[in-house]
């Protein structure tokens, strides 16, 4: 199992018999153009009754931290590390990238899950080849 798959929602929810019947009725009433989208993702994967998203301030990752908590911990860590090594604090662009990544991971966006998985793989590659102790 990949790290990114742990961060994704595992499987689609089961619909009740009434919901399944209503789903079929809705599908039959939808225009052919809209049906193409549903057919592309697969009728069985289509959920016309999605649960609402949690508000951003309470949306959390698998560690039960919000985006804000993750960023606060990360920034504190990077600033402490910079002071210890005598370097400048992280730039605004660096922090914006971290914020985008944290938001994307908490929201389970594939773009950021892919970026995260690549970075983790690359870090291990550098360690294996002796570039990182």
N, C-alpha and C positions, 0 to 999 in steps of 0.2 A: 504494500500500500504506500503510495507516495504521500509526501508531506502535504501537498496541495489538496489531495483527496480528503485528508482529515479535516481541512478547513471548509470544505464544501458541505452543503446539506446532503445527507446520505441518500435518501430515496423519496420518491413522490408519495404524497399521502393517499390513503385509500378513500374512495368516495362511497357514500352510502348508496343504497339502491335507488332512492329518490333522486339523489344528486346525479347518479349515472343516467337515469331516465331523462332528467332535465338537460344534461350534457348532450345527449343524443338529439333531443328536440332543438336545442340551440344550434348544434352543428348543421342540422338539416335546413335551418332558416338562414344561415349565414351565406353571404354572396360567394360565388365561385372564386373570386379573387382572394377573399379572406381565407377561404378553405385551403388555398395553396399553401399559405403559411402554416396552418394547422397540420396539413398533410406532410409538410417538410419536417416539422419537429416530431410528428407521429401523433396520431389521435390519442393513443394511450398515455402519452406524455403531456398532453394538453390539459391544463386545469383551468376551466372557466370560472372557478370559484377560489381564486388564490387568497390565502390569508394575508391580511394587511401587514406591511412592514412595521417593525417596531420604530418608534421615533429614534432619530439619530443619537440623542443623548443617552439612550439606554441600550442601544445595539452593542453587543459585545463579541469578542472573539472567543476561542475555545478556552482561554485562560480566565474568562469572565471580566476582562478589562475593556473599557471603552476606548475609542480612538484617542480621546483626550488623555486618558490615563497612560496609554502606551506612549504617546508623544512626550508627555511630561517626564516619564521614566527614561526614555531614550535621550532626550535633550539633556537631562541632568547627568546621565552617564557620559555623553559625548563632551559636555563642558568639563566635567571632572577629569576625563581622560586628556583633554587638551591642556588643562592647567598642569597636570602631572608631567606631561611631555614638553611643556613650554611652547605650545602651539596656540594659534588663534582659535577663538570659538568657531563653531560651524557657521558657514555662510547662510544667508537667507535662502538662497536657491537650494542648498543642501537640505535645510529644514523643510522647505516646501515639498521637495521630493519625498522626504520621510513621511510627511503628512499625507501626501497622495497615496503612498504605499500602504500606510496604516489604514486609511479609509477604504482603499480597495480590498485589502485583506479582510477587514472586518465585514465588509459588504459582500465578500465572496465573489469578487469580480475576476474572471479568468485571466485578464491581462496581468493583474498584479500577482495572482497566484503563480502564473508562469514565470514572472520576473523573480519572485521569491525562490521558486524551485531552482531556477537557473543559478541564482546567486549562491544558494546553498551547495549546489553541485560544483560550481566553480571554486568555491572556498575549499571544498574537500579535494579537488584536483590540485590546487596550489599546495595544500598540505602534503598530499601524496608525493608530489614532485619536489618537495623540499624548499619551496619558496616561502612557506609559513612554518614557523616552529610549533 
